Amino acid sequence: MKGTASIRSRLSRSVIVIALIWSIAVTAAVWTVIRHEIDELLDNTLQESAQIIFALISYRLEHWPAEGSGPVSMPAPKHVERLIWQLADADNRVVLRSHNAPETVLLKTRNAGFGDVGDDWRVITMPLPGGHGWILHVAQDADERREASIEAAQYTAEVALVIGLVCVFWLRRQLKHELRPVAQLSDAVRNFDPLDTRSQLPPVTRAELEPMHHAISALSARLIQRISNERAFSAHAAHALRTPLAGLDAQLAVALRESPPELRTRLLRARSAANRLQRVVTALLALFRSGAEPELQDLSTKDLVAHLTFEGLSISVEGIEWIHADADLIAAALMNLLDNAARHHASHVDITVREEDGIVLRVSDNGSGIPEEKRRGLQAALSTQTYAGQTGLGLMLADMVARAHGGTLKLGDAVPGCTVELHLPHGTTPPRTA
C-alpha cells in the first residue's frame, strides 16, 4: 500500500527542482549576455583591424612622412573609432596614427604588454620587428570597456531578478499547495464535534499530519468516554430523585387537603418548590439526553403544551399543530422556557409554530424581558456555546435541544417581554399525507 505523501519530501523535491531551474536559467542568461558583449567587442576589433588593413592598402609609399615631420593620420572611411593605434619611432614620436588617436604617444614605455593611460585608455604595446626601434600602441576606450561591463552586469542582474521572482512565485504557490492540507485539517478540527456521530475528521493526505490526526482522535475518544460516564452518573442520580420527589408532591397534596387554613400558605410554597425541583430534575434528564441522537416522532404541539401547566400563567398555541421531533426534548425545552417566563413575572405566553425553511417554534411572553445589551451577550454565548457564567439552565437546555435536532436558538427583540425561537431543520417537518 502506498504511504501517505510527506510535506517535507515534497517541498524538498520542489526546492531541488527550483534550484536546478534557477541555476540553468541564470547560467543561460549570463552566457547569453556575455556572449553578446564578447561578440560585440570582437566585431569592433575586427572592424578596427579591417580599417587598419584598409589604411595600409590605401597608403602610398610616397605618402610616407619625411624624417622630422609631424605625425601623419592614415586615411580611413568615416566611422566611430573605438580602437585607436599609434606607430612611434625610437624617440617615442608618433609617426603614423589612426585618425582619432592623439598626436602624442600614449605610453612612453617601450616594454611589450598592457598598460593604462589614466582612466581613459587601456593600451597594449608591441615592438615592431626590425632594427629601426618602432613600436605599435593599440588602445581601447576605457569608458567603452566600463560600459560593456556595466551593461553585462545590468542585463545579467535584470534577467536573474526576473527568474528569481518567477521562482519565488512558484515556490510560494507550491508552499500554499503543500500547506493546504494543514489548513483543511484545522478547519475540520474547528468544526469537529466528538459528541456528534455525524461529525468525522477527514482522512489525512500528508504523513506529517498523521500523528496530529491520531492525537485528536484519541483525545476525542477520551472526552467521549468521560462525558458518557458523567452523563450516566447524572442520569442515574436524576432518576433516583424523581421517585422521592413525586412521593413528596403526593404527600404535600394530601397535607394541603387535611391542613388547617393557617398552614396552607406554607404548604403551597413547599409544593411549588417541590414542583420546581421536579422540573429541574426533568430538565437535567433531558440535558444529558440532548447530546444523543433525538428520537423523532410526530407530535402535537397543543397536546404537548397542555401537559405543561404553570400556576398563574396562561398559554396559547397557534400555527402548525404537528411537527416531527423528539417529544421529551421539546417538552423539556418548553417547560424550562415557560418556567423562565413565570419567574420573570409573565402572565401570558404565546407559542407559535410556523414553517420557515424548516420549523420555527416561537415562545413569546409578556414578562419583564431582557435588556438589549444583555440580550446580545446571551445570543453571543448561545451561538458559541459558552454557557458557563453566561446563561441560565433554561436557555442552555433549549439551545442544546435545538442543536440536538440540528437547529439553532435565537433570542428575539420583542418589547415588552421576551421572545425565544427554536429553529429546527427540514427533518422536523412531518411528511405530508395525500
N, C-alpha and C positions, 0 to 999 in steps of 0.2 A: 504493500500500500504506500502510495506516495505521501511523504511527510508534509507538514504544514510549511508554507513558504516563510522564510526568515527575512525580517526587515533589514537586519544587519547585512546579510549576504546580498540582498537585492540592491541596497544602497552602495555596498562595496563594488558590485559589478557596474553600477551606474557611474560611480566616481572613476573607475578604471577606464570605462568607455569614454567618458567625457575627457579624461586626461589624455588618452590616446588621440582623440579627435582634435583636442586643443594643440597637442604637440605637432601633429601632422599639418593642421591648418596654419599655425604660426610659422612652421618651417617652410611651408609652401609660400606663404605670404612674404617672408623675409627673402627667400630665394628669388621670388619674382621681382621684388623691388630692387634688390641688389643687382640682379642680372640686368634689369632695365638700366640702372645707373651705370653699371660697368659697360654695357653695350653703348650707352650714350658717350661715355668717356673714350672708349676705343674708337667710336665713329669720329669723334672730334680729332683724336690723334691721327687717325687715318686721313682725315681731311687735311689736317695741317701738313702731314707728310706729303700728301699729293700736291699741296701748294708749294712746298719746298722743291719737290721734283719738277713741278711746272716752272718754277722760277729758274732752276738750274738749266732746264732745257731751253727756256726762252732767253737765257742770258747769252750775250755775245762776248767773246774774249776781248774785243776792242773796248767793251764797256768796263773792263777790269779797272778798278781805281788805281791811279798812279800813286807811287810811294809818297807819303806825306800829305795826301789829300784827305778830306773828311770822310766819315763813314757813308757808305752807299746803301740805299734801301733797294732790295731786289724787287723787280716788278712782280705783281700778282693781281689777280682779279679782286674786285671788291668783295669783302667777306668780314664776318665778325671773327677776329683773331683771338682764340682762347689759348693758343700755344705760340709763344714768340721764341725767336732764336737770334743769336749773335755769333759772328765769327770775328775773333780777336787775334791780333798778332802777338809777337813775343813781348812787346811792350804794353800789352793789355789795352791796345787801342782797337776800337771796333772798326773792322774793315767792311764787312757785309752784315746786314741785319734784315729781319723781316720788317714789314712796313710799320708795324705798331711797336717794335722793340725800341727801347731808349738808345740814344747815341753814345751813351757812356756804358762801360762794361758793367754787367750785373754783379759779378763776383770778381774780385782781384785774385782769388786763389786759383792756382793752376792744377790743383790736385783733382784727379777724377773722382766723381761721386756726387751725392746730393748735398744741397745746401739751401739756406733760406735767406731771402732778402727782406728782412723785417717781417711784416705781416702782409706783404704784397705779393711775393713770388716764391714759388717752390722751384729750385733750379737744379738741373743735372749738368755736370761739366764733363766733357770728353775731349782729350787732346787728339788732334788730327795727326795721322801718320806723316812722316817726312821730317826733314831737319829744319824746317823754317819756324817751328815752335808755335804754330797756330793752335788755338783751342776753340771748341764749339760749346756755347752755353744755350741750353734749351730750357725754357721756363714756362710754368703754368700759373695762371692767376690763382692766388691763394683764396680769394673770395669765391671763385668758381668751385674750388675744391670744398670749401666750407659749405657752400650752398648745396653741393651734391650730397655731402654727409648729412646736413640738416634735413634735406628732402627725404633721404633714405630712412633716417630715424623717424621722421614725421609720418611717412607713409606706413612704415612698419608699426608704429605705435597706434595709428588710427585703425589699421586692419586688425591688430591684436586686440584693441579695445572692443571693436565690433564683435569679433569672435568671442571675446571674454563675456560680453553682455549676453550674447546668444547662449553661451554655455551656462551662465548663471541662471538665465531664464529657464533653460531646460532643466537644470538641477533643482531649481525651486519648484518647478512643475512636478518633477519626479518625487521630490520630498513630500509635496502635498498629496500626491497619489499614494505614496507608501504610508503616510500617516493617517490617511482616511479611515482605515480600519480602527485606529485608536479612537478617533472622533465618533465613529459609529458605535463602538463598544461603550464609550462614555454616555452617548445618548440612550443606548439601550439600558444601561445601569440606572440612569436618571429616571427612566420610565418603568423600571422593573419593580414589581410588587411581589415579594415572595409569598404573600398570603393569597394571591390570586392565581388559581391554577391555570388561567388562560394566559398569564404573563410568563414568557420564556426568554432567556438570554439567547441571542443568535449564536450560531457556531463561529468559532474564531477562524480567521483566514491567514494569520501570521503566527509563527512559532513563539515570538516574544510575548504574545498576549495569552498563551495557554495557561501559564501559572496564575495570572490575574483572573482569568475565567474560572479556573478551578477554585481559587481562594474565595471568589464571590459566591460561587455555588455552594461551597462548604459553609460559608458564613450564613447564607440563606437557609441552609438545612438546619443549622444550629438554632437560628432565630425562630424558624417554624416549630421546631421541637419545643423550645422554651415557651413560646406563645401557646402551643397546644396544651402543654402542662398547666399553664396558668388558667387557660380557658376551662380546662377540665375541673380544676380545683374550684374556680369561681362558680361554674355551673352547678357543681355538687353542693357548694355552700348555699347558693341561691335556692336550689330545690329543697334543701334541708330547712330553709327558713319559711318557705311558702306554707307548709302544713301548719306549723305553730301560729303563723300569722292569721291563717284562715280560721283556726280554732279560737284565737284571741278575738277576732272580729265577731264570731258567733257568740262568744261569751259576753262581749260588750253589748251586743244586740239584746240578749236576754236580760242583762243587767239594766238596760235602758227601760225595758218594759216593766221591770219589778222595782225600780229605784224610786225613792221619794223625789218630789219636784226639786228640792234644793241640791240634789246630786246630778240632775240631768245635764246641766251645762258642762260640768266637768267630764261626765261620761261621753258626751258628744264630742268634746275636744279630744279625748283619748281615742275614740273610734275614728275621728278624722285623721289623727296622727297615724293610727294603725293602717288605715286605708292608704295614706300617703306612703308609708313604709312598704306596703304590699305592692304599690305601683313602682316604687324604686326597684324592688326585687325583680318584678316582671321586666322592667327596663334593662336591668343587668343581664337577665337571661337572654333577652333579645340582642343586647350589645355583644355578648360573646357568641351569638349565632351569626351576627352581621358579617363576619369575615368568611363565612362558609357560603356555599352555593345556595341561593334562595330557592325555596320550594314553590314554584309558580303554580297558581291555580286561578280559576275565575272566581271573583268575589264581588259582592255587592257592597259598595261604599256606604249605602244607607243602613244596611244591616250591621255592618262593622261599627259605624258610629253609634248606632242605637245601644250597643253594649258598653259604650264609654260615657257613663253618666257622671256629672260633677254637680254637687250641690251649689245652687245659686248661679249656674252657668247654663244658658240656653244655647243650643247648637242647631244650625240649619245646614242642610246638604243640598246642593244644586249641581246640575250638569250631568255628565255621563255617569250612569249608575254602575255599570260593570267594568272592571278592569282585570288585568291578568298580572297578578303579583303574589308575593308571599304574604299571606294573611296575618301571621304572627308578627312579622317585622313591621308591616304597615300599621297594625293596631298599636304596637309599642311606640312607634314614632308619633302617631296621632295622640296617643294617651299622654305622652310627655309634652307635646306642644299645647294640648288643652290644659295640662297642669300648669305650664308656664303662664298661659293666659289667665287662669284663675288666680295665680299668685301675684299677677300684675294688675289685679283689680278689674278684670274684664267681666262684663255681664253677658256678653253675647259673642258667639264665634260663628263666622260663615265659612263653610267648607265647600269649595267649588272645584269640580273635576272637569277639565276640558282636554280636547285633543289638539295638540300643537307640536308637530314633529315628535310624536310620542304622546305621553300623558303628562299633564301638569296638574298636580294636586295642590290647591291653594288654600291655606289656612289663614284667615284674617280675623283679628279680634278688635274690640273697642277699649282695650286696656290703656295703661299709661304709656305704652310704646317704648321705643329705643331712640335715644338721641342720635342725630345724624352722624356725628364723629364716631361714636361707639359702634353704630351700625356698620360703618365702613371697616372699622377694625375687626368686628366679628366676621364680616364677609371675607376679609383677607385671611383670617385664621381658618375659616372653613375651607377656603379654596386651597390653602397649603397644608391642611390637616394638622396645624399646630394648635391642638386643642388645649394643651396644658396651660392653666392660668389665663385662658382667653375666653373659653365658652363654658356654659353650664352643661349638665348631663343631658337636658332636653335637646338642645341644638346639636350637641355632639352625636347623640344617638340618631336623631333624624338625618344628619349628614351621612353617617355610616350606613344607615338603611338605604338611603338614596344611592350611595356608592355600591352597596351590595347588589343592587339591581342594575348597575352600570350607568346610573344617572348622577345628578348634582342637586345641591340645595342652594337656594338663593333667598336672600332677605329683601323684601320689598320696601319701598319708601313711603308706604301709606301713613297718613297722619289724620286723625289720631289713631292710636293703636299700633299693632304690629302685624306684619304680613310675612309669612314664610311659604315658599313654593318648593315642592319636591318635583323636579323634572326627571321623569322616568322615560327610558328609551322606547323604541318601537316594540320591543319584545313584551312590554307590559300592556300593549293594546290587545284585547281579546280578539280572536278570529271572528270575523263576521259570518253569520249564517245566512244562507239564501232564503 
